[in-house]
Structure formats: structure tokens, C-alpha cells
Amino acid sequence: MDGKPLKCSFQLNGGDKLDSKFLLAELTSIEKKENETMAEFNCRFVKILSRIPRGVRPGNGTALVFYINAFDESFGFLLRDKDL
């Protein structure tokens, strides 16, 4: 076991409280960094999404749009063509 799931879980449960407007803005503008692995990006995306209060958290369809938009155009088009 490499500890990444444990690290991601710890990051999800800890940390500071941020304003829901800030978290929503962060989610809508999230981008995968060039040197970031998919596991790291997925953890970061889920962390942001899970910290948004339920009352203002986007639904699954909207979150999927933000997820797809986080990638460069060529990879984003591949994801859009899949039946997610």
C-alpha cells in the first residue's frame, strides 16, 4: 500500500474552513496541473467538492462538467465523447 488513499482521506477530513463562495470559485476554475498525476488531481477535485456545504454543492452532472473542463481540450473532448 502506497499511502495515497490514506493521505487523500486525511486531507478530506482535515484542514481549515473556507467560505463556500471561495470553494465554488475554486471548483469552477480548477485545472489539472501539467506535472500532477491523475490520482493527485482526483484527490484535489474530490477534496474541494466535499468541502462545499450540501446546500450549495453542485449536483453530480454539474460537477462532471467542471471535472471535464479541468483538462486540456484534446483530453476533455475524449471525456465528453465517453458515456460517463
C-alpha positions as CSV (number, residue, x, y, z in Angstrom):
1,M,0.0,0.0,0.0
2,D,1.5,3.3,-1.0
3,G,-0.4,5.5,1.4
4,K,-2.1,7.8,-1.2
5,P,-5.7,6.8,-0.3
6,L,-4.9,7.3,3.4
7,K,-3.3,10.7,2.6
8,C,-6.3,11.8,0.5
9,S,-8.7,10.7,3.2
10,F,-6.8,12.6,5.8
11,Q,-6.8,15.7,3.6
12,L,-10.5,15.4,3.1
13,N,-11.3,15.3,6.8
14,G,-8.9,17.9,8.0
15,G,-8.0,21.4,7.1
16,D,-9.4,24.8,7.5
17,K,-12.9,26.1,6.9
18,L,-13.2,28.2,3.8
19,D,-16.1,30.3,2.6
20,S,-18.5,28.4,0.3
21,K,-18.2,31.1,-2.4
22,F,-14.4,30.6,-2.4
23,L,-14.8,26.8,-2.7
24,L,-17.3,27.2,-5.5
25,A,-15.0,29.5,-7.4
26,E,-12.1,27.1,-6.9
27,L,-14.2,24.2,-8.2
28,T,-15.4,26.1,-11.3
29,S,-11.9,27.2,-12.2
30,I,-10.0,24.0,-11.3
31,E,-7.4,22.8,-13.9
32,K,-5.2,19.8,-13.9
33,K,-1.6,20.8,-13.5
34,E,0.9,19.6,-16.1
35,N,3.0,17.7,-13.5
36,E,0.1,16.4,-11.5
37,T,-0.9,12.7,-11.6
38,M,-4.5,11.7,-12.2
39,A,-4.6,10.4,-8.6
40,E,-3.4,13.7,-7.2
41,F,-5.9,15.7,-9.4
42,N,-8.8,13.4,-8.5
43,C,-7.9,13.8,-4.8
44,R,-7.8,17.5,-5.1
45,F,-11.1,17.7,-7.0
46,V,-12.9,15.5,-4.5
47,K,-11.4,17.4,-1.6
48,I,-12.8,20.7,-3.0
49,L,-16.1,19.2,-3.9
50,S,-16.6,17.5,-0.5
51,R,-15.8,20.8,1.4
52,I,-18.6,22.7,-0.2
53,P,-21.7,22.7,2.0
54,R,-24.5,20.5,0.8
55,G,-26.9,23.4,0.3
56,V,-24.7,25.0,-2.3
57,R,-22.8,22.0,-3.6
58,P,-23.3,21.4,-7.4
59,G,-25.1,18.2,-8.5
60,N,-23.3,15.3,-10.0
61,G,-23.9,16.4,-13.6
62,T,-22.6,19.9,-12.9
63,A,-19.6,18.6,-11.0
64,L,-18.8,16.3,-14.0
65,V,-18.8,19.4,-16.3
66,F,-16.3,21.1,-14.0
67,Y,-14.2,17.9,-13.9
68,I,-14.1,17.6,-17.7
69,N,-13.3,21.2,-18.2
70,A,-10.3,20.9,-15.9
71,F,-8.4,19.1,-18.7
72,D,-6.8,20.3,-21.8
73,E,-9.1,20.5,-24.9
74,S,-7.9,17.2,-26.5
75,F,-8.4,15.1,-23.4
76,G,-11.6,17.0,-22.5
77,F,-13.1,16.1,-25.8
78,L,-12.2,12.4,-25.3
79,L,-14.0,12.5,-21.9
80,R,-17.0,14.3,-23.4
81,D,-17.4,11.6,-26.0
82,K,-17.5,8.8,-23.4
83,D,-20.7,7.8,-21.8
84,L,-20.0,8.9,-18.3
